[in-house]
Amino acid sequence: MKSGKILKNRGLSVGKMLMALLLAIAATIRPAEATSNVVLWDTHSRLKGESAGENRADWKAVPSELFVFEAEPLKAASDPGYYGRAYSFNGDTIVENHSLIAQFCSDKGRVILYSKAGEGTSEASTAAGHKAWEFVPSQFRSQSCKITRCEILRNAADEVVIQAAFAGTGSSATSALFYFGKSDVVEIKPAANMKAVSLLAPIEYGVVPGFVGDDLIFGATDAPAETLALPAENVFVGLLKGEADELVMTWPKGKQQLNLRLAGGQQDNRAIESVDFENDGQSFYLTILSAPGIWHREQLKPDFLEKDVALTWKKPFPAKWKTQLTEAGVRTTFAFRQAKGTVWRGVPGSYNYPAWFDGENAFYHLSKKVPPKGESIIYFLEGQDTPVSVSTPTDIIKATLGRQMSDSILDPTGRKLRTHHRRGGDGVHRACTCGCTEAIQAVFESRQELAKQEYVKEALGDMKFFVECHVERIEEYQRFANDMIQFLKSKASSTPDLKPYLESLQTLAEQIPQEYSVQKENMKTPDYVTELIGKTMTLAGTRSTNNLPAYMELLKAWRGMGGAQDYVVAQCHMITRKLFQEAGYGATTNAKALPVAIEVRGRCRQILRNPDGYEIWDEY
């Protein structure tokens, strides 16, 4: 009797659970499913030239379980014979979440993604938002193609996975998996025979991020060819027409290759038509980040010279906004500062920092040292006091590639400045030859050199340590340059068709030992440093009215030596950054050069890690 009661109660419990399940399933096919995190729709008729979001009245949500379509849903749910039934779409397949709508266009053979953010702000806006990109297998790009089947692999737990089959005339059928969740990220995994895919998107500029070193920025109007092979190693950012969207694309390590295909037409009217991606049989990830003014192009006019210029663009949210300008003939990244000010750099010296915010307003101050030349692209990759609700490209890198791989890309360790402070916070805070000599000068000016001999000794120790750090860094650059020159010579011998490209890079690399040779005498030797320390301590150990004038002569010697070292460190850094850039830009028209470009850029990236403060700001 007892066991019978237990069984009876258990049966009631199962029945209640099944009923609750079916009620939940049934709820998903009512219009209220817009509140769900991810919704899978069947349009019930093919969309003929219509965009997702229009004529939604006939759409039906596809439930996670198909028992609700049976005459007796509760009975079907309790019978394993009904499990595993496949759903057949009557119309086109649509996947929707809070930020996007993905339309599997059967008749066009394309998967089109619409961004729901900023709806109505784009020329391509519809009831679904605005079209961000179209996906098509590259083999079907220039021929008629259809999506012959969409199969549901998963429609549960806030995830929809669709396998879409593509077929066209003259090519073998192929397929790809599309993963959707409640985030902005779409994962695409092509089948083994889908060697390459094309993403059609209105890209105005393509960015290859360089989190150690400067980004590469590619625009259509100054592109040297109709197809650009980019040295992108796991991340690509496309700045889309309208300045309201960024396409962020990431992929794992492998043998992938990303090309930009340019539309025909006059040079000044060309546009980037698509991203053509050789996927190496692996997944890749796509995200659209949207906000009015999420990037901006500013023409740098001659009348910007030597005055504060307020831009019409305003930052849409707090982030690490940046741009590239020309400093000493090198494309240089400048992050917008939070206030107007000046900066000192080893090669150009002191000048007004060229980009800053005053509240939400952006300003430029360009000069002969950072001239108004060409155009400036303002964009962001990283957050800085950014609202939690706003995703950044670096957030996408971390979310899609994982901590270990994202750390190798973002390289937080390599972006930390090396120290030249011997005693940390206990030493001279402005630890350089100028700062230390200035601290000692104050002692002689107050005629306290006898009483503060120990202080002078420690300050000299700080300065000696600074000089040693400079010399060590310069020697690192010399070794890097010598190895690079030998590598480029070897490649020129083995690949004569790349000789012009390799020789141009070699010419750049050779500037590093040349700068060293020019300044070698001015940089002095360790014995010279020891001699200056001895003379300074001798003065500090005597009492004489001539001590201050005598020390000021030593100060000139200290600063002359330190200034030469500052200059060489900065020059080595700037030349290496230029080599890093030109290796990438120069390979775009010759895919055979890409392996060399990636090797050169990898070596440059390694030496640019942990820069000295006299090279560049650590965060570029």
Summary of the structure (lengths in Angstrom):
residues: 620
radius of gyration: 31.4
end to end distance: 78.3
largest distance: 114.0
contacts: 1979
relative contact order: 0.08
helix: 37%
strand: 29%
